[in-house]
């Protein structure tokens, strides 16, 4: 492996110190971002997207360094309609088409939203559809860490998706811990189960959580949920297993 | 020379000075940046997110849709900042913790699924398990070669070889080229 490739790979994965960065520059390869993009793609492939905390977006905007961004009041070739100096009746007549268009747009938006809400199946409905389509359903077996938890896991190998259903699983504090699903695939090394995604539980009532398998699962034999640090882990130490579901 | 801003992309609009684009960018990629930052920073993720977005506003003009998807570019900018922070923290340990507020559902949307992520997942699948494990520890948790060696019990040289070779394989798969030889 050539030295420039070593440095490019190291920069993408662990960063470089000043001497190494200078060495890469001297080799004339420091503009090559393909290794950094590859590492970023791995991040995307294995990431469970969580929402930003409330208010953080506003703080990011507030912290934004002053830049030459100005809210445009005019666009080339266009100007805002001058209505302030017009007589009220004339102003109403001029505004009527705009108001009609706005009302039409509002009706369309409300109708479209209603249609989308109707068209998007609930988790429960989609879970039922998967089951009707032949997906496997396995009851959770609780461990001493969650002895009163019940529910099941539904997994469709053909669709490569499924759902976990829990009743009585203790709500977690996402700032401290998160639950993470692991899928043991018979065709893979059992030391490295597939990451099924991290999730939060906010209620001890019935909770349905979609499975977000990060890799293709050919033959799922065992599902296990562990408690991990926020964001999940790549390899679980399996210290806190709360439920398991094994295919018989 | 920088490419002309592509106004069909959020980053292109940010680069062109569109004031609405900044909010659009936060809405679209806030969850992505937050989630990557949480992996690296844990409770210090909020500070990191602010720094990442400042980097992103400055780098937006460099984005070229012909090279990578927007999500991959955003993740790359995020990773660079997080790796820098982690390296400087190793020199200057911190014990400060920050209380987190409740998440809001309005920013729960992830980025559009990008082709690179799917290709990377398939390429990861083809790696040997120990190589994949080392690569994921380095990539997803920002662990140094030494930390991975301590975690896995592998010799340091083996860890470096697995990490580099693994990344070279993923890059080759994304670019559709032969791996660069030894």
Contacts between the chains, C-beta under 8 A, distances in Angstrom:
chain1	res1	chain2	res2	distance
A	1	B	164	6.4
A	1	B	165	7.8
A	1	B	168	7.8
A	1	B	180	7.6
A	1	B	182	4.9
A	2	B	180	7.1
A	2	B	182	7.8
A	5	B	164	7.4
A	5	B	168	6.8
A	5	B	180	5.4
A	6	B	164	6.1
A	9	B	163	7.0
A	9	B	164	4.1
A	9	B	167	4.8
A	9	B	168	6.5
A	10	B	160	7.9
A	10	B	164	7.2
A	12	B	79	7.8
A	12	B	167	6.2
A	13	B	135	7.8
A	13	B	138	4.3
A	13	B	139	6.2
A	13	B	163	5.5
A	13	B	164	7.9
A	13	B	167	6.2
A	14	B	83	6.8
A	14	B	138	6.2
A	14	B	142	7.4
A	14	B	143	7.9
A	14	B	144	5.4
A	14	B	145	6.3
A	14	B	163	7.8
A	15	B	83	4.1
A	15	B	84	6.5
A	15	B	86	7.5
A	15	B	87	5.0
A	17	B	87	7.9
A	33	B	67	7.8
A	33	B	76	6.9
A	34	B	171	5.6
A	34	B	174	7.8
A	34	B	175	6.5
A	35	B	167	6.1
A	35	B	168	7.9
A	35	B	171	5.7
A	36	B	76	4.9
A	36	B	79	7.1
A	36	B	80	7.0
A	37	B	67	7.4
A	37	B	68	5.0
A	37	B	72	5.6
A	37	B	73	7.4
A	37	B	76	5.5
A	37	B	116	7.2
A	37	B	171	7.9
A	37	B	174	7.3
A	38	B	120	7.1
A	38	B	167	5.8
A	38	B	170	4.7
A	38	B	171	3.8
A	38	B	174	5.6
A	39	B	76	7.5
A	39	B	79	6.2
A	39	B	139	5.2
A	39	B	167	6.3
A	39	B	170	7.9
A	40	B	68	7.9
A	40	B	72	4.9
A	40	B	73	7.5
A	40	B	75	3.7
A	40	B	76	3.9
A	40	B	78	7.8
A	40	B	79	5.7
A	40	B	116	7.8
A	41	B	72	5.4
A	41	B	75	7.6
A	41	B	114	7.8
A	41	B	116	3.9
A	41	B	117	5.8
A	41	B	119	7.0
A	41	B	120	3.9
A	41	B	170	6.9
A	41	B	174	6.0
A	42	B	120	5.1
A	42	B	124	6.7
A	42	B	135	7.0
A	42	B	136	7.3
A	42	B	139	4.6
A	42	B	140	7.2
A	42	B	167	7.9
A	42	B	170	6.0
A	43	B	36	5.8
A	43	B	39	7.9
A	43	B	75	5.0
A	43	B	79	6.4
A	43	B	139	6.1
A	43	B	140	6.2
A	44	B	32	7.7
A	44	B	71	6.0
A	44	B	72	6.3
A	44	B	75	5.5
A	44	B	111	7.7
A	44	B	114	6.4
A	44	B	116	6.7
A	44	B	117	3.8
A	44	B	120	7.0
A	45	B	117	4.5
A	45	B	118	7.3
A	45	B	120	4.2
A	45	B	121	4.0
A	45	B	124	6.4
A	46	B	121	7.6
A	46	B	124	7.7
A	46	B	136	6.5
A	46	B	139	7.8
A	46	B	140	5.5
A	47	B	32	7.2
A	47	B	35	5.4
A	47	B	36	6.6
A	47	B	39	7.6
A	47	B	140	7.7
A	48	B	35	6.6
A	49	B	31	4.6
A	49	B	32	5.9
A	49	B	35	5.1
A	49	B	108	7.7
A	49	B	109	7.9
A	49	B	110	3.6
A	49	B	111	7.5
A	50	B	31	6.2
A	50	B	34	6.3
A	50	B	35	4.8
A	50	B	38	6.7
A	50	B	103	6.8
A	50	B	108	7.9
A	51	B	30	7.8
A	51	B	31	5.3
A	51	B	34	7.3
A	51	B	103	4.2
A	51	B	104	6.0
A	51	B	105	6.6
A	51	B	106	7.8
A	51	B	107	4.6
A	51	B	108	4.0
A	52	B	26	7.9
A	52	B	30	4.3
A	52	B	31	5.9
A	52	B	33	7.9
A	52	B	34	4.4
A	52	B	49	7.2
A	52	B	103	7.2
A	52	B	104	7.4
A	52	B	107	4.7
A	53	B	34	7.6
A	53	B	46	7.1
A	53	B	100	5.5
A	53	B	101	4.4
A	53	B	102	7.1
A	53	B	103	5.8
A	53	B	104	7.4
A	54	B	101	5.0
A	54	B	102	6.1
A	54	B	103	6.9
A	54	B	104	4.3
A	55	B	101	6.1
A	56	B	30	7.4
A	56	B	34	7.2
A	56	B	46	6.0
A	56	B	49	6.3
A	56	B	101	7.8
A	57	B	23	7.6
A	57	B	26	4.5
A	57	B	27	7.5
A	57	B	30	5.6
A	57	B	107	6.6
A	59	B	46	7.6
A	59	B	50	6.7
A	60	B	26	6.1
A	60	B	30	7.8
A	60	B	49	6.5
A	60	B	50	5.4
A	60	B	53	4.8
A	61	B	22	6.5
A	61	B	23	7.1
A	61	B	26	7.1
A	63	B	50	4.9
A	63	B	54	7.1
A	64	B	22	7.0
A	64	B	53	7.5
A	64	B	54	6.9
A	64	B	57	6.5
A	65	B	54	6.3
A	65	B	57	7.6
A	67	B	17	7.8
A	67	B	57	6.8
A	68	B	17	6.5
A	69	B	17	4.8
A	69	B	18	7.7
A	69	B	19	5.0
A	69	B	22	7.5
A	70	B	17	7.5
A	70	B	19	7.3
A	71	B	19	5.2
A	174	B	100	7.2
A	174	B	103	6.9
A	175	B	43	7.0
A	175	B	99	7.2
A	175	B	100	4.0
A	188	B	129	7.6
A	189	B	129	4.3
A	191	B	129	6.8
A	192	B	129	4.9
A	192	B	132	7.1
A	192	B	133	6.2
A	214	B	121	6.6
A	215	B	121	6.0
A	215	B	124	6.7
A	215	B	125	5.3
A	216	B	121	7.8
A	216	B	122	7.7
A	216	B	125	6.3
A	229	B	42	6.9
A	230	B	38	5.5
A	230	B	42	6.4
A	231	B	35	6.7
A	231	B	38	4.1
A	231	B	39	4.6
A	231	B	42	7.7
A	232	B	39	8.0
A	233	B	141	7.6
A	234	B	133	7.1
A	234	B	136	4.2
A	234	B	137	5.7
A	234	B	140	5.4
A	234	B	141	6.3
A	235	B	133	6.1
A	235	B	136	7.7
A	235	B	137	7.3
